[in-house]
Amino acid sequence: MKNFLKEKMFKRTLLGMALVIVAIGGVFVYQANAAITNITVTAPNGGEVWSGHQDITWTEVGDVSTVDIVYTTNNWQTSTLITEGIAAGTRTFDWDTSSVANGSNYLIKVYRSDNVNVYDTSNAVFEVDNVKPTVESATAVPNPAKDEEVTVTVVFSETMDTTVPPVVTLTGLAGDDYTVTQSTYTGDTWVGTVTLTDGNEDATGNIKVTTAQDLATNVMLDNTTAGTIDVDTLNPTLNTIVWTDVDASTAISGTDTLTVTFSEAMDTATLTTADPVALATELGLSAGIFGATGFTATWNTPTNTILTITLGTETTIVSGATLNPTDGVTDVIGNADATADPVAITDNVRPTVESATAVPNPAKNEAVTVTVVFSETMNTTVPPVVTLTDLAGDDYTVTQSTYTGDTWVGTVTLTDGNEDATGNIKVTTAQDLATNVMLDNTTAGTIDVDTLNPTLNTIVWTDVDASTAISGTDTLTVTFSEAMDTATLTTADPVALATELGLSAGIFGATGFTATWNTPTNTILTITLGTETTIVSGATLNPTDGVTDVIGNADATADPVAITDNVKPTVTSATVGSDPAGPGVATITVVFSELMDTATPPTIRITGLATNPYTVTQSSYTANTWVGTFTVLDNNEAATATITVSGAKDVATNTMLADNTAGTFGVDTIAPVISNVNVDKTAYQATLDPIVVVTIVENNTADTVKVNGFDATETAIPGTWTYSLTHGGVIGRYSLSIDAADITGNTIQQFATSYDVVADGAPAAPVIAITNPTAGATLLATTTLTFTTNSGATTNAQVSIDGGAYTAATTNANPGTYVLDTTSLANGSHTLRVKDTVSGLTGYSDYVTFLVSNASDTTSPLFVSQVPAASSTNVSITPDDLYVSFNEALDPTTIGSTTVMLCLVDDPTCATPVNIGSPMLMENQKMIRLGGPNLILDNATSYWIKVTTGIADLAGNHLLADYGSPTTSQFTTESAPTGALAVDNISQIRYWGVANGGYDNGWEWVMSATIPTNANHFHLKFADWTSGGNTLPVAGNMKYWSEEITSGLRGSASNPVFITAANTYPDDIILNIDNNTSPNAPGMQTKIHIQVQIPSGQAGGSYSTSYGLEN
């Protein structure tokens, strides 16, 4: 549906060249009295500065007609209407100058409404100024100030009326506001002075300026924060002293720092930071000296409120000394220090533990000495409390032995807690000489205590030589519970090591033997067994008491640890007795990687053959070898069989992993194919032709060929055999039996042909030859067979398939024909023979073997493509193309709303499909179309296509799996359009039109319109212009163009749309540029220029029209 807007617009006055029509109050009056002949502008006439409401005045000669007033700011390059139709004799107009922009290049024109040539303008430019003056700056000197005289300077944004002085005050300070007395006021600058009093404050005041006005009498808005002044009449004080124990001596001494903080920024010149003696005096140090060596004193510039003093090495200050600055110490503005009470320098640092150690460490159940070193000289009359914590049982209290200076020593005896743990040394209650009590230190040091006996945890056997038995080159990984004393196990001697580890049976073996620890941890011993090793699965280790951990605790393994074979057996080989195997009994032999549990037979199957699977029956199973048999059925196949083995166990009862590809072998149960058998003559005379030569052609797979039970000989041509026999000379017909066998024992017997023995000189039977098919050819569908005769033409030809009954030929000729429908035959090898009887004598063709291969369709249809493609975005909500294609024709009865669906991505199982009507087949039934021309989707919505296995091809083969998912067949539609069709604004560029037939002298408007984002095209129509009984036709006199169309394209400024008929829409124009004129507004914004030319001779008047906008 198209959008449509219509409204009345464009009412303007048209200036004619002859008869003048004037619009007054909507009534048109024709007037012929004396018109105004002269106009003189009296105000503004140049140099004025106007603001607010002002009277435009002029004089005039004549008392008929009206006047219009316009102004210009660019010396009449363009002008703007102020008012129109002022009656003659009025001579004044109240103009609100605030309706126009401020500027200094204004000119006024007053002209006769019906004759623009009668006018006058301002003699020179005047200024419109409706801007209130503002304060550019307001400053005070000095700033900051104390109790003293201050000069305030105010600079305004323009030249001011200096006869009206501003009111300037200082606000926000202690007491009443200060009024500043004017000193001078010239141009844009005012200067005044004021004297501040001592208000004992440190504050920032505001400079407030009011009541000033500019030359245009615009009065400023009150400015309460025109500037600021900092006032400081407050005396500084020494607030705090912080001592930092830099050298960690915990006493006030050299290299320590004093951080001295004042209440405000100080005059750094009043403190001598380069001289420790002078500085101590100025700061009023009560006792001691600062010291010179290494002394520094620095301010925290630029703030200058904190003085950091690094004490020299000679410093003798003791805790409790004070500072109280002299009166000569002042702040930056000169206020003297007023510290009331001296500030103390205090030692408040608690002592700490520098170290706490135990000897021996690690320790077992024995006496231990603990030494604690503090950070400073201690009050030895108050001993610390030292304990050992986090060990088995109660905490151990350490008894003091000595305590001098900063060092305390004590002893404690540990008991056997059967533990391997780390305890903490805890120290509390110690005091320094300043009586600062230490904070409790629960982890001052540690002590390792090991009273736990080691054990042998695990033994892991690795079958390095893959023999699956514990033997030479294999490894035993022996893991203990903790670090061991490696000297208690003899790793260089396999015999000694076996004894120390308590090997229950067998020996380690010497050749190739090694034993290594995992240094430095020494918890794992890896033994490489020598080739003489005789250990069997189930042997154990249990170390002797002489085997100890690093601290001397003896091994305490409770139960012997077994050496276990846990490696599963594997198949080394799986073979068939004869490869390839033919039909009949086949023998399978499986060899395992180790000695097996023969009481648990494996399961052996043969897969990959037509009979699937075969189970092989066990014949024997000894040591690591299994033998079995199965019977290969004659399924007329040539294939590769696979031997699968599962369920076997070794002597350690490890069950093998099933091996589905233990071995492969070939199977051939396809018999040779005899394609042709012939004899060298059609008939043999009783005595004249005693030898019959038989030729047999097969597919080169036969190992032997026999004729009537006798071996034929293969010729130099592979697959061609011959045999010669002597007939008995007795007149009659004799048949031939052909037997062929391949190397695997597949056999075929064919009573292929016959020969005739006739009397000497008897006439010959016709000779028949099959010309199509050739031997071994493959036939499909319906095929025409052809054959020839040596007797001119066949007369009673008959055809036999596979030795069956003879059937009359389709045509008797030379060649003759027979139409064969091969679909009535099974796929595979077949024989063909033709006979014909002439004059009572019957001739036979040779047998010809052919193949039939009519493939049936058993293949499921396959997906090809979808439109729109998966993951497509911005898809139309009315898609013309929405379909899925497959590789073959589909059965239309399987296509429906339950097998082909459109789903929402938010509905991953497609429980509620989208209603798309009935899907339909197209493109030779290979394409499924979803929906149709009336399908409308939702905007900004993700869909997915689903096709189920319910669809099938014409042969009934169904789709193997559902097609589509929310991630593999999804697409997303376009976003909803924004913006409604609307005319936002219409502004007129040219107000007057001259009837000379040119667009440059006509009217022009700019229409600002909004176009919806989904329809970037529009067109306009217009009614003819009317003024009373006069009409200005739009055809040939109007055009329009858009700023959002590229130059040269239809609808651009260089190729506008011309109106050729009233009330008729021309063709759409298409927007192709986005000037982004309103980036936050919905839709597309365009500026449309509409122009009208006035034909020569057009009657004057006030014309109007109507328009329509549509897209």
FISE-281196 format. One record per residue (C-alpha): x, y, z; residue in one letter. Coordinates in steps of 0.1 Angstrom, whole numbers, plus 5000, padded with zeros to 4 digits. Layout:
% FISE-281196
XYZA;...
This chain:
% FISE-281196
500050005000M;501450344991K;501750635015N;499950955006F;499951315020L;498051615008K;497751965021E;497152325009K;500352525005M;502252784984F;500153104987K;502253394973R;501753714955T;502653724918L;503954054905L;502654124870G;504154344844M;500954544833A;497854524854L;498554514891V;496354304914I;496754364951V;495454134979A;493954325008I;492154135035G;491353855010G;489454094987V;490954194954F;490554564946V;491454734913Y;492555094921Q;493255374896A;493755684919N;497155864924A;499855614935A;502855664957I;505555814936T;508355874961N;509655714994I;512355835018T;513655615047V;514255825078T;515155555103A;517255355105P;519355545081N;522855435091G;525155405122G;522355315146E;522755035171V;519254885176W;517854635200S;514354525211G;511454705195H;512354995172Q;510255215148D;511055205111I;510055545097T;509855685062W;508155975042T;506155925010E;504556124983V;501056004972G;498255844990D;497355534970V;498855184972S;500655005000T;504254955009V;506354645018D;509554645039I;512454415035V;516054395050Y;519354275038T;522654185055T;524654125023N;524154455004N;521054324986W;522454004972Q;519453854990T;516654015011S;514053905036T;510554035040L;509754215073I;506154315065T;503954385035E;500754575026G;501254875049I;498655135039A;499755465024A;500155735050G;501155505079T;504855595076R;505955395106T;506355025116F;507154875150D;509954625143W;510954365169D;514654335162T;514954025184S;513353835156S;516453865134V;520153765140A;522554015155N;524754185130G;526354505118S;525554515081N;521754575081Y;520054785054L;516254855052I;514254895020K;510755045019V;509054994984Y;505655024968R;503854694969S;502754704933D;505954864918N;509254754932V;510955044914N;509455294938V;511555254970Y;514255394993D;516855225015T;518955315045S;521855545035N;524355335054A;524455015074V;523154995110F;523654735137E;521254505154V;522454405189D;520154215212N;523054045231V;523454135267K;526954225277P;528953975298T;532053985320V;535053855301E;537253865333S;537253995369A;540553985387T;542054105420A;545554215429V;547154095451P;545653745450N;545953575474P;545553875498A;545653925535K;544354235555D;545454495529E;544154705499E;543054505469V;542554645433T;539754475413V;539654495374T;536554395354V;536754355316V;533354335297F;532554165264S;532054495246E;532254865248T;530054975277M;527855275287D;530355415312T;527655655325T;525955365342V;528655215365P;528354855376P;527954745412V;531054535422V;531254345455T;533354065471L;531153795486T;531653465504G;534253605530L;533953645568A;531553925578G;529554145554D;530254165517D;532854415506Y;531754695482T;534454785457V;534755155450T;535155265413Q;538455425403S;538155435365T;535655315338Y;536655355301T;535655145270G;535154795282D;537254815315T;536154905350W;538754945379V;538054975416G;539654925451T;538754785485V;540554725518T;540254375535L;540154335573T;541654045594D;538853785596G;541153505607N;540253305577E;541653115547D;538953125521A;538053195485T;535653485478G;533653565446N;533753895426I;530153975419K;529254225391V;525754365383T;523754645366T;526254725338A;524854805304Q;526254835268D;525855115243L;522654945230A;521254975266T;521254595269N;521654535307V;523854255317M;522553955337L;523853945373D;527153755374N;527753635410T;530953445401T;532653675377A;536053605394G;537553485426T;539953615453I;541853405478D;542053565513V;544353425539D;544453585574T;544853255592L;548053175612N;549852845604P;550452565630T;552752265633L;550251975632N;552051645634T;555551475635I;555951125621V;559150935628W;560050655603T;562550395615D;564450375582V;567450175595D;565049945614A;567050015646S;563750095664T;565550405679A;565550765667I;568950775649S;570850865617G;569150785583T;565650785600D;563251055589T;560951305606L;557951405585T;556851755598V;553351855586T;552052225588F;548452335587S;548952525553E;551552615527A;554652775543M;557153035533D;560052795528T;562553085531A;561653115569T;563152765576L;566852705568T;566752355552T;570452355544A;571652395580D;570752125606P;571752355635V;569752655623A;566752435614L;566752275649A;566652625664T;563952765640E;561752445647L;562352475685G;563952135690L;563752085728S;566651835733A;569351675712G;570651765677I;569651665641F;573251565631G;575051685600A;576451375581T;573751265557G;571351535568F;568651665543T;565451865546A;563051895516T;559552045511W;556751875492N;556852135464T;554752295451P;552352245481T;555052325507N;552952185537T;555251895546I;558951915555L;560751575554T;564051575575I;566551285570T;568551285603L;572351295602G;574351005618T;575351235648E;571651275658T;571051245696T;567351295698I;565551065723V;561950965724S;559851255739G;561851545725A;559551815710T;559352085683L;557652435686N;558552675657P;559553035664T;557453335653D;559853385624G;558353085607V;555453205585T;553053085558D;553453195522V;551453515528I;553453615559G;551153495588N;553453395617A;553353035632D;550953005660A;551552645673T;550052645708A;551752335724D;555052165715P;554651855694V;556551535707A;558951315686I;557950955698T;559450605694D;556350385690N;557850105669V;557249755683R;560249505682P;560049215658T;561648875654V;564448885629E;564948505629S;563848195649A;565847875642T;565947515655A;568947275656V;568746995645P;566247055617N;564746815606P;564646645640A;563246325654K;562546235690N;565646415705E;566746745722A;566447065701V;567947415706T;565847715696V;567548065689T;565448385685V;567048705673V;565049035677F;565149355657S;566649565685E;568149565720T;565549415743M;564349445778N;565849115790T;564049135823T;560849045805V;561548705788P;559548605757P;557348295756V;558648055730V;556647745719T;556647485691L;553147445676T;551247235650D;552946905660L;551346595673A;550046625709G;550246945730D;552447245720D;556047225732Y;557247505756T;560947595750V;562847665782T;565147975783Q;568847925784S;570248275778T;568848625770Y;571348915762T;571049215739G;568849115711D;569248725713T;567248465732W;568248095734V;566247795748G;565947415746T;563147145743V;563046765739T;560746615713L;558846285717T;557946015691D;554546135678G;554745905647N;554446195624E;556146365595D;555146735599A;556347095599T;555847275632G;555947655638N;558147845663I;555848085681K;557248395700V;555148635722T;555348905750T;558949035743A;559549415751Q;562149665738D;563849925760L;561050175752A;558549915766T;557049865732N;555549505733V;556049295702M;553049165683L;552548785687D;554548605659N;552948255654T;555248175625T;558548325636A;560348005622G;559747645614T;560947305624I;560546975604D;559846675627V;559946325612D;559046035636T;557145845609L;558345515596N;558545475558P;556645215539T;556745055504L;553645185487N;553445055452T;555244855425I;554544915389V;555744665363W;556444805327T;556444545299D;559444715280V;560044415257D;556344375250A;556644005260S;553744055284T;555643855310A;557943985338I;561343945321S;564744105313G;564744465301T;561344525318D;561244775347T;559944775382L;559045115396T;559145095434V;557645385453T;558145465490F;556045685512S;558845935518E;562346025510A;564645735517M;568245695529D;569645565496T;572645415513A;570445155529T;569644995496L;572544845475T;571544965440T;574744825423A;574144465433D;570944285421P;571343995446V;571844225476A;569044455465L;566644165461A;567544065497T;567144415511E;563744455493L;562644115505G;561943955471L;559743655478S;560543445447A;562843455418G;565843685411I;566444025395F;569043905370G;572444065364A;572944125327T;571644475319G;570544525355F;570344895368T;568645055398A;568345445401T;566645685425W;564645995414N;567146235429T;566846465448P;563446345461T;564645985466N;561145845469T;561045625437I;563545345429L;563445235392T;564844885386I;565744755351T;565644375353L;568544175340G;568043915313T;568243625338E;565243755358T;562843475369T;560143665387I;556643545381V;553443745385S;552443745422G;555943755437A;556244025465T;558644275480L;558744355518N;561944565527P;563944465558T;564244695589D;567644805577G;566045005550V;565345355565T;564245705556D;566646005555V;566346075592I;566845705602G;563245575608N;563145205598A;560845075571D;557544955585A;555744805555T;552944605570A;552044365542D;554244245512P;553444425480V;552844215449A;554644245415I;551644215392T;551344145355D;548544385344N;549344405307V;546544285284K;547544025258P;547444125221T;547143945188V;550443905170T;548943755139S;545643615125A;545843425092T;543843185069V;545242855057G;544742945020S;544543305009D;542343364990P;539943115003A;537342944981G;534042784991P;534442505017G;536342465050V;538942735058A;541342725088T;542143035109I;545243055130T;545643325158V;548943385175V;548943585208F;551643795223S;552143565254E;551143245271L;547343235273M;544743095296D;543642815272T;540742725294A;539143055283T;538843035245P;538543355225P;535643445202T;536843445165I;534543585138R;534843655101I;533243975088T;533044165055G;531443875035L;527943825022A;527243595051T;528143825080N;529543725104P;530943375103Y;531743225137T;535043015137V;534942695157T;538042615178Q;540142315168S;543042355192S;544442605218Y;547942565232T;550442805247A;549943125226N;548342975195T;544642915187W;543442725156V;539842695143G;537742635112T;534642765094F;532942685061T;532942955034V;529542955017L;529342984979D;527843334977N;529243414943N;531443694958E;535043824956A;535744014988A;538244085016T;537343915049A;538344055083T;539243835113I;538043975146T;539243845179V;537943905214S;537543755249G;541043595252A;542843595286K;546543555295D;547743335324V;547543645347A;543743665337T;544243995318N;541444005292T;542544135258M;540944445242L;538744335213A;540744345180D;538344405151N;541044405125T;543344125137A;543844005101G;542444005066T;542343755037F;540643725003G;537543514996V;536643414960D;533443214955T;532843334919I;533043054893A;534643124860P;532343264833V;532343074799I;531543334773S;531743124742N;532042754731V;532242664694N;533242374671V;535142414639D;532442274617K;528642284617T;528541914607A;531141634604Y;530941374576Q;531141024590A;534440924575T;535741244559L;535741474590D;536741254620P;538241524642I;536141774662V;538042084674V;536342254704V;537242614714T;536242744748I;536543114758V;536243214795E;536943524816N;540543424824N;539843304859T;539842924852A;542642704865D;541342394846T;538842344818V;537441994808K;535541884777V;533441574783N;535741514814G;539041554795F;541441834801D;541542114775A;544742304768T;544942684774E;546242864743T;548643154741A;545643374744I;544743394781P;541243254788G;541043064755T;541242684756W;541042404730T;540342034729Y;540241794699S;538241474700L;537541194675T;533841124668H;532840764663G;531540804627G;527940724638V;525440954622I;523641164649G;523841474672R;526241474700Y;526441724730S;529541864747L;529841904785S;532242184795I;533642204831D;535742504843A;537342544878A;539342834893D;542242804918I;540042834948T;537742544936G;534842744922N;533442534893T;530942584865I;529542314842Q;527942404809Q;526342174783F;527342444759A;526842314724T;526542004702S;527741884669Y;526241674641D;527841364624V;526241324589V;526741084560A;529541164537D;528341404510G;525141504529A;523841864524P;524942104552A;522642264577A;522442654577P;525242834595V;523943074622I;526143344637A;525043584665I;526243944658T;524744114688N;525544084716P;529144004715T;530543754740A;530843904775G;528744214766A;526644374793T;522944434784L;520444674800L;516744714798A;515144614765T;517744514738T;517444394702T;519544084695L;520644014659T;521943714641F;522843614605T;522643294583T;524543174552N;521243064535S;520043404523G;517543464552A;516343284582T;513043104577T;512142974611N;514643124635A;514243054672Q;516043184703V;516943004736S;518043184767I;520042994794D;519342654776G;515542704780G;512842644755A;513242794720Y;511143104712T;510343234678A;512543524666A;510943864663T;511843894626T;513143644601N;515543814577A;519243844573N;520043954599P;517143834619G;516243994653T;514843914687Y;513744174712V;514844074747L;513544244779D;516544194802T;514644314833T;513043974833S;516443814839L;518443824871A;521544034871N;524543814862G;525743574835S;523443424809H;523743224776T;522143284742L;521743044713R;519843074680V;518742794656K;517142794622D;515742504600T;516142514562V;514942224540S;514542004570G;518142074582L;518642264615T;521642474621G;522742614655Y;524742914664S;527542894689D;526642974725Y;527243344734V;527543434771T;526343794781F;525843984813L;522744154827V;523244454850S;519944644855N;520844864885A;517944934908S;517645274926D;518545214963T;520145544969T;518545804992S;518146164978P;520846404988L;520546774998F;522147014973V;521347374984S;518947615000Q;517847964993V;518448185011P;521748035020A;522347935056A;523448225079S;522048485054S;520948815070T;518749105058N;516448855040V;513249015026S;510048955047I;508348875014T;510848634999P;510348534963D;512948264967D;512548024996L;513347674986Y;515447354992V;517047154963S;517946784961F;519946584936N;516946384921E;513246404915A;511146354946L;507846174952D;505246454954P;503046244977T;505746275004T;505946655003I;503746835028G;503447055059S;504646765082T;507746685061T;508847035050V;508747315076M;509847665083L;510647705120C;511747975144L;515247955157V;513748015192D;511847685186D;514847435182P;512647125179T;510147295155C;507347205178A;505247495163T;506147535126P;505447865109V;502347855087N;503547865051I;500747675035G;501547375013S;505047335000P;505247264963M;507647084939L;509447264911M;512347224887E;511746864876N;510446784910Q;513946834925K;513147174942M;510747224972I;509347574974R;508247695008L;505447945010G;504448154979G;503848504968P;501548574998N;504148465024L;504948745048I;507648685075L;508348895106D;511049155106N;514349095124A;513448735131T;515648425127S;514148115110Y;515447775100W;514347525074I;513547165084K;513046875059V;512346535075T;513146175065T;509446155055G;510346275020I;511446014994A;512545984958D;510445834930L;511945484939A;510745524975G;514145584990N;513745815020H;516046095031L;518645935054L;518446205081A;516446525088D;517946825070Y;518347155089G;518847295124S;518847625141P;522547655133T;522947485099T;519947615079S;519047945096Q;518548285081F;517448625095T;515048875080T;515549245075E;514849485103S;511549675104A;511550005084P;511750325103T;510050655097G;506650735083A;506050945051L;505851305063A;506451665053V;508551805081D;508952165070N;508452395040I;510652705037S;510552965008Q;513753064992I;512453314966R;509453524975Y;508853734944W;508153604909G;508553804877V;506453704847A;509253654822N;509053274818G;512253174836G;512752954867Y;515453184880D;512853464882N;510153254897G;509253114931W;511252844949E;510552644981W;512552375000V;510352095013M;511951885041S;510351535040A;510851195057T;510750885036I;510450535052P;513650335051T;511950045032N;510750275003A;513550504991N;511350654963H;508550914960F;506851154936H;504851474938L;501751614920K;500351964919F;497052134910A;497152434887D;497752764905W;494652984909T;494053344918S;490353434915G;489453374879G;493153354868N;495053024864T;498752954862L;499052604847P;501652374864V;502252184832A;505452314817G;505852564846N;506952354876M;509852114884K;511351954915Y;514551774925W;516151614956S;519451694973E;519751314980E;520151194944I;523451174926T;524051444899S;522951324865G;520351074878L;516751154873R;515451364902G;518851544908S;519451914903A;520951854869S;518051624858N;514951744876P;511351614873V;509251844851F;505451854858I;503651774825T;500051754838A;498051884867A;497051644895N;499151364880T;502051184896Y;505151144874P;507350834877D;509050784911D;512450914917I;514850704938I;517050834967L;520550704966N;522450934990I;522050965027D;523251305038N;522351215074N;520851555080T;518951415111S;520951115123P;518751055153N;515451085134A;513650765120P;513450715083G;515450885055M;515451265054Q;515451455020T;515351815009K;513151864978I;513552184958H;510252294941I;510452564915Q;507752764896V;508352984865Q;505853264857I;504853274821P;505053604803S;501753794804G;500553604834Q;498053814854A;499153934888G;497453814919G;497753604951S;497953244938Y;497652914956S;497852544948T;497552204964S;500051914963Y;500351544969G;503351344981L;503350964976E;505650664978N;
